[in-house]
Amino acid sequence: MANILNIQTSISGENSVSNKLSQTVINQLLDRNPNSTVVIRDLALNPIPHMEIHHFSASRIPDEEKNDEQKEASKYSDEALKEIQEADIIVIGVPFYNFTFPSTLKSWIDSIAVAGKTFSYADRTPKGLLLNKKLYLNISVGGIYENGLIENMEHYLKTLFGFIGITDVEVFKSQGMMVPQLKDENFSKTVAEIETVLA
């Protein structure tokens, strides 16, 4: 049994390729562990506000010391932190918008990267605190890029999650999703890869 956190970031809803890839991953995980639970956070429908100073400050105050205004300011971070701390497996759909991932995903990452909760500098070196978690990144790309853009984004996301302790990362990606003659074949190949890896 596992607690699976599904982070959705695509604005395309049911037509989202990244969401479909994530669902394929989740289906395979549920086949292996049918008693697992799935928590869905749709950042397209319910985005977390971009980090501002009052969010940042409030999220770093001990809960028992917060006033009502600070509790309101930190609620997004508190909710996101609770979800990821309780998760054993994180499944994230990552569409490629304007050469990077959606800003809603960055806002979510900003809300969970909290000193003392997901990372620490206690021994003067950064140490991630979210240990023993598995992350699946499911990347969908409209075109075909061979100039390192996708690899750079992938490396950046791995670095961000590695900083908070999540280093066991599996990446699945489909390119050419807006190229009619490539879309179906490339998508099917990625689905087959997921099913093989998670069989």
C-alpha positions in Angstrom: 0.0 0.0 0.0 1.3 3.5 -0.9 0.1 7.0 -0.7 0.4 8.5 -4.2 0.4 12.3 -4.8 -0.6 13.3 -8.3 0.4 16.8 -9.3 -1.4 18.0 -12.4 -0.2 21.2 -14.1 -1.6 21.2 -17.6 -4.3 23.7 -18.7 -5.7 21.2 -21.2 -7.7 19.2 -18.8 -8.9 15.8 -20.1 -7.0 16.5 -23.3 -3.7 16.8 -21.5 -1.0 14.5 -22.6 1.0 14.9 -19.5 -2.0 14.0 -17.4 -2.6 10.9 -19.5 1.0 9.8 -19.0 0.6 10.4 -15.3 -2.6 8.4 -15.2 -0.8 5.5 -17.0 1.9 5.6 -14.3 -0.8 5.6 -11.6 -2.7 2.8 -13.2 0.5 0.6 -13.2 1.2 1.5 -9.6 -2.3 0.6 -8.6 -2.1 -2.7 -10.4 0.9 -3.5 -8.3 -0.5 -2.1 -5.0 -4.3 -2.0 -5.4 -4.9 -0.7 -1.9 -2.9 2.5 -2.5 -4.5 5.9 -2.2 -4.3 8.7 -4.7 -4.4 12.4 -3.8 -4.9 14.8 -6.7 -3.7 18.4 -6.7 -4.7 20.2 -9.9 -2.6 23.3 -10.1 -4.3 24.4 -13.2 -7.7 24.6 -11.5 -6.4 25.6 -8.1 -3.0 27.3 -8.5 -0.9 28.2 -5.5 -0.1 32.0 -5.5 3.4 33.0 -6.6 5.6 33.5 -3.6 5.5 36.9 -2.0 7.2 38.1 1.1 4.2 37.5 3.4 3.9 33.9 2.2 7.6 33.3 2.6 7.7 34.8 6.1 4.6 33.1 7.4 5.7 29.7 6.2 8.8 29.9 8.4 7.1 30.8 11.6 6.3 27.8 14.0 2.6 26.9 13.8 2.0 27.6 17.4 3.3 31.1 17.1 1.3 32.2 14.0 -1.4 34.8 14.3 -4.6 34.6 12.1 -3.1 36.6 9.3 0.1 34.5 9.2 -2.0 31.3 9.3 -3.9 32.6 6.2 -0.7 33.5 4.4 0.9 30.1 5.0 -2.1 27.9 4.3 -1.0 27.1 0.8 2.4 26.0 1.9 1.0 24.1 4.9 -1.4 22.2 2.7 1.2 21.4 0.1 3.8 20.4 2.7 1.3 18.0 4.4 0.5 16.3 1.1 4.1 15.7 0.0 5.3 14.7 3.5 2.6 12.1 3.6 3.2 10.8 0.1 5.3 7.8 -0.7 5.2 8.4 -4.4 4.8 11.7 -6.3 3.6 11.6 -9.9 3.8 15.0 -11.8 2.6 15.9 -15.2 4.9 18.4 -16.8 3.8 20.1 -20.1 6.3 22.2 -21.9 5.1 25.8 -22.2 7.3 28.4 -23.8 10.5 26.4 -23.3 9.9 25.5 -19.7 7.5 23.9 -17.3 4.4 25.8 -16.1 4.8 28.6 -13.5 2.2 26.9 -11.4 4.6 24.1 -10.8 7.3 26.5 -9.8 4.9 28.1 -7.3 4.1 24.7 -5.9 7.8 23.9 -5.5 8.4 27.3 -3.8 5.6 26.4 -1.4 7.2 23.1 -0.3 10.9 24.2 -0.3 10.8 25.4 3.4 13.8 25.4 5.7 13.5 23.1 8.6 10.7 21.2 6.9 12.0 19.9 3.6 15.6 20.9 3.8 18.1 22.0 6.4 21.4 23.9 6.6 21.8 22.7 10.2 25.3 21.3 9.6 26.3 24.2 7.3 25.6 22.1 4.1 22.2 21.7 2.4 20.5 18.5 3.4 17.2 17.3 2.0 14.6 16.1 4.5 12.0 14.4 2.2 13.6 10.9 2.1 12.5 7.6 0.8 10.1 8.9 -1.8 9.8 8.0 -5.5 9.1 10.7 -8.1 7.8 10.2 -11.6 8.0 13.1 -14.0 5.8 12.8 -17.1 6.9 15.3 -19.7 4.9 16.2 -22.8 6.3 18.4 -25.5 4.4 19.8 -28.5 7.4 19.9 -30.9 10.7 18.1 -31.4 13.7 19.7 -29.8 17.3 18.4 -30.1 19.0 21.5 -28.7 19.1 20.4 -25.0 16.0 22.4 -23.9 14.1 19.4 -22.6 17.2 17.9 -21.0 17.9 21.3 -19.3 14.4 21.4 -17.9 14.7 17.8 -16.7 18.0 18.5 -15.0 16.6 21.6 -13.3 13.6 19.8 -11.9 15.8 16.9 -10.7 18.1 19.4 -9.0 15.1 21.2 -7.3 13.7 17.9 -6.0 17.1 16.6 -5.1 17.7 19.6 -2.9 14.7 18.6 -0.7 15.8 15.0 -0.6 13.9 13.4 -3.5 16.6 11.7 -5.6 14.8 8.6 -6.8 13.4 10.1 -10.0 12.0 8.3 -13.1 11.3 10.4 -16.2 9.0 9.6 -19.1 8.5 12.0 -22.0 6.7 12.3 -25.3 7.8 14.8 -27.9 5.9 15.9 -31.0 2.5 16.0 -29.4 1.4 18.8 -31.7 2.8 17.2 -34.8 -0.1 15.2 -36.4 2.1 12.6 -38.1 4.1 11.9 -34.9 1.7 12.4 -32.0 0.0 9.0 -31.8 3.1 6.9 -32.5 5.3 8.8 -30.0 2.6 8.8 -27.3 2.0 5.1 -27.7 5.8 4.5 -27.4 5.9 6.4 -24.1 2.9 4.5 -22.8 4.5 1.2 -23.7 7.7 2.3 -22.0 5.8 3.1 -18.8 4.0 -0.2 -18.8 7.3 -2.0 -19.4 9.2 -0.2 -16.7 6.4 -0.5 -14.1 5.3 -4.0 -15.0 
